[in-house]
Amino acid sequence: MSKKISKFRFKQFAVSHHRSSMKVGVDGVLIGCWSDTEGAKRILDVGTGCGLISLIIAQRNSEAIIDAIDIDESSIYEALENFEASPWKNRLRVELCSYSNASNLIKDSDLGYDLIVSNPPYFDSGMTETVTAREKARHQGELSPLALLKGADEILNYDGIVAMVIPSEISDSLEKEAENIGYFLQRKCLVRGHIDAPYKRALLQFEKRAEGKTEKHPDMEFLTLEISPGVPTEDYRNLCKDFYLKF
């Protein structure tokens, strides 16, 4: 008898993630819940994995068309199944597509993306050959945080934003590199597991620098996830309460 595959259940949708290169995890939930989706009509989820970020954003934004892309075929099939089982299947599209070819998704339209969002690869080991789909998904040779910004030039609308979650230790260098290629930081949130832990993740939101745009100091936020093991802080609860079942 074949074993029934369990799903990760949220309040309004469920996610199968046993075949995907990127599983359900805190990083994906955080950037899906934190990124600014208000007013966005067209959104691109880069490296979608099982489709988690797209599903969270579809719940938060009731109008946006969301394109989800990945280079891993198993992830695409699983994301498609998750999308089809969701209440927002008519607004969710998934394609086996590299980020460098994402412009093909909008070639018949004058509209670019209002939001590009990603939990990009952060494991940069110098590997020349990736062994598993998960390693491939996390390997910066496929898609680094900086490449995510560089690749946005042709497909991001004038007022569009790029949001990502990365290790906090590389956030300062990325912000400097981003400035050099014409992006400025709008928002930043440093995340730690508990009050005695160091900040391990950074949620970042960038906007393209352009003539006539007013730049300001980025909004700075701090998020602690737990008071004690299994007990979320009020800030974490407020951010994700519409999604986690027991929160």
C-alpha positions in Angstrom: 0.0 0.0 0.0 1.4 3.4 -1.0 2.0 5.9 1.8 -0.3 8.9 1.7 1.6 12.1 1.2 0.8 14.7 3.9 0.4 18.3 3.1 1.4 21.4 5.0 -1.9 23.1 5.8 -2.5 26.8 6.1 -5.7 28.5 6.9 -6.9 29.0 3.3 -4.8 26.5 1.3 -2.6 23.4 1.6 0.8 22.8 0.1 2.4 19.5 -1.0 6.1 20.0 -1.0 7.7 16.5 -1.1 8.9 16.8 -4.7 10.0 20.5 -4.8 13.5 21.8 -4.6 12.4 24.3 -2.0 10.2 23.1 0.8 7.8 25.0 3.0 9.9 27.0 5.4 9.9 30.1 7.6 11.9 32.1 5.1 9.3 31.7 2.4 6.4 32.4 4.7 8.1 35.6 6.0 8.9 37.1 2.6 5.4 36.2 1.4 3.8 37.9 4.3 6.1 40.9 4.6 6.6 42.0 1.0 4.5 45.0 -0.1 1.7 43.7 -2.4 -0.7 46.6 -2.1 -1.8 47.9 -5.5 0.3 45.3 -7.4 -1.4 44.1 -10.6 1.2 41.7 -11.8 3.7 39.8 -9.7 6.6 37.4 -10.4 7.7 34.7 -8.0 11.2 33.7 -8.9 12.3 30.2 -7.9 8.9 29.3 -6.7 9.6 25.7 -5.5 6.3 24.3 -4.3 4.5 27.7 -4.9 4.3 28.8 -1.3 5.1 32.5 -1.8 2.7 32.8 -4.7 -0.1 31.2 -2.7 0.5 33.6 0.3 0.6 36.6 -2.0 -2.6 35.5 -3.8 -4.4 35.4 -0.5 -3.1 38.8 0.5 -3.8 40.5 -2.9 -7.2 39.7 -4.3 -6.6 41.1 -7.8 -3.0 40.4 -8.9 -2.0 38.0 -11.7 1.0 36.0 -10.3 3.6 34.3 -12.5 5.7 31.7 -10.8 8.9 30.3 -12.4 11.4 27.7 -11.5 14.1 25.7 -13.4 13.3 22.5 -11.6 10.7 20.4 -13.4 9.5 18.5 -10.3 8.9 21.8 -8.5 6.8 23.1 -11.5 4.6 20.1 -11.4 4.1 20.3 -7.7 3.4 24.0 -7.7 0.9 23.5 -10.5 -1.0 20.9 -8.4 -0.9 23.3 -5.4 -2.2 26.2 -7.5 -5.0 24.1 -9.0 -6.2 23.1 -5.5 -6.2 26.6 -4.2 -9.0 29.2 -4.3 -6.9 31.5 -6.6 -6.1 29.1 -9.4 -7.4 31.5 -12.1 -4.8 34.1 -11.1 -1.8 31.8 -10.6 0.4 30.7 -13.5 3.5 28.5 -13.3 6.2 28.1 -16.0 9.4 26.0 -16.3 11.5 29.1 -17.0 14.8 30.6 -16.0 14.9 34.1 -14.6 16.9 35.3 -17.6 14.0 34.3 -19.9 11.3 35.8 -17.7 10.7 38.6 -20.2 9.1 36.0 -22.5 6.2 35.8 -20.1 5.3 39.4 -20.9 6.3 39.7 -24.5 2.7 40.1 -25.7 1.9 42.8 -23.1 3.0 46.3 -22.4 2.7 45.6 -18.7 5.7 44.6 -16.7 5.8 43.4 -13.1 4.9 45.6 -10.1 6.5 43.2 -7.7 9.3 40.6 -8.1 9.7 38.4 -5.0 12.0 35.6 -4.2 13.6 33.4 -1.6 16.8 33.3 -3.7 19.7 30.9 -3.4 22.2 31.7 -0.6 24.4 28.6 -0.4 27.5 29.7 -2.3 29.9 26.8 -1.9 31.9 27.2 -5.1 30.4 23.9 -6.4 30.7 23.5 -10.1 28.2 20.7 -10.1 25.0 20.5 -8.1 24.1 17.1 -6.7 20.4 17.4 -5.6 17.5 19.7 -6.6 17.7 21.4 -3.2 21.4 22.1 -3.6 20.7 23.4 -7.1 17.9 25.6 -5.8 20.2 27.1 -3.1 23.3 27.5 -5.2 24.1 31.1 -6.2 25.5 30.0 -9.5 21.9 29.6 -10.6 20.4 32.8 -9.2 22.2 35.1 -6.7 20.4 38.0 -4.8 22.4 40.4 -6.9 21.4 38.6 -10.1 17.8 39.0 -9.0 18.2 42.8 -9.1 20.1 42.9 -12.3 17.6 40.8 -14.1 14.7 43.0 -13.0 15.7 45.9 -15.3 13.8 44.7 -18.4 10.6 43.4 -16.6 10.0 45.7 -13.7 7.5 48.6 -14.0 8.6 52.1 -13.2 7.2 52.0 -9.7 7.9 48.3 -9.2 9.8 46.7 -6.3 12.0 43.7 -5.8 11.6 41.9 -2.4 13.8 39.0 -1.1 14.9 37.2 2.0 18.7 36.6 2.5 21.2 35.8 5.3 21.7 39.0 7.3 25.4 38.7 7.0 25.4 39.5 3.3 22.7 42.2 3.4 25.1 45.2 3.8 27.3 44.1 0.9 24.2 43.5 -1.3 22.8 46.9 -0.4 26.0 48.6 -1.6 26.1 46.5 -4.8 22.4 47.3 -5.4 23.1 51.0 -5.1 25.9 50.7 -7.7 23.5 49.2 -10.3 20.8 51.7 -9.7 18.5 50.3 -6.9 17.9 51.9 -3.5 16.6 50.1 -0.4 13.0 51.0 0.6 12.5 48.6 3.6 14.6 46.3 5.7 13.6 43.9 8.4 16.2 41.9 10.5 14.9 38.6 11.8 16.1 36.5 14.7 14.8 33.3 16.3 14.6 34.5 19.9 15.7 37.5 22.0 19.1 36.1 22.8 19.9 35.0 19.3 21.7 37.0 16.6 19.8 38.3 13.6 20.1 35.6 11.0 17.8 36.8 8.1 17.2 40.1 6.4 14.0 40.9 4.5 14.8 43.5 1.9 12.7 45.5 -0.5 14.4 47.5 -3.3 13.1 50.1 -5.8 14.9 51.2 -9.0 16.5 54.6 -8.8 15.1 56.9 -11.5 15.0 60.6 -12.3 12.2 62.3 -10.4 11.9 59.7 -7.7 12.4 60.8 -4.2 14.8 58.6 -2.2 14.6 58.4 1.6 16.2 56.4 4.3 14.8 52.9 4.3 12.2 51.9 6.9 14.0 49.8 9.4 12.3 46.9 11.2 13.3 44.2 13.6 11.4 40.9 14.1 11.9 38.3 16.9 10.1 35.0 16.1 9.6 33.3 19.5 9.4 34.2 23.2 10.2 30.6 24.0 10.2 27.4 21.9 6.8 27.1 20.1 5.5 30.4 21.5 5.5 33.2 18.8 6.0 36.8 19.7 3.1 39.2 19.1 5.0 40.8 16.1 5.4 37.4 14.5 1.8 36.5 15.2 0.5 39.7 13.7 2.6 39.2 10.6 1.5 35.6 9.9 -1.7 35.1 11.8 -3.8 34.9 8.6 -1.8 31.9 7.4 -0.6 29.6 10.1 -3.3 27.3 11.5 -2.3 27.3 15.1 -0.9 30.7 15.9 
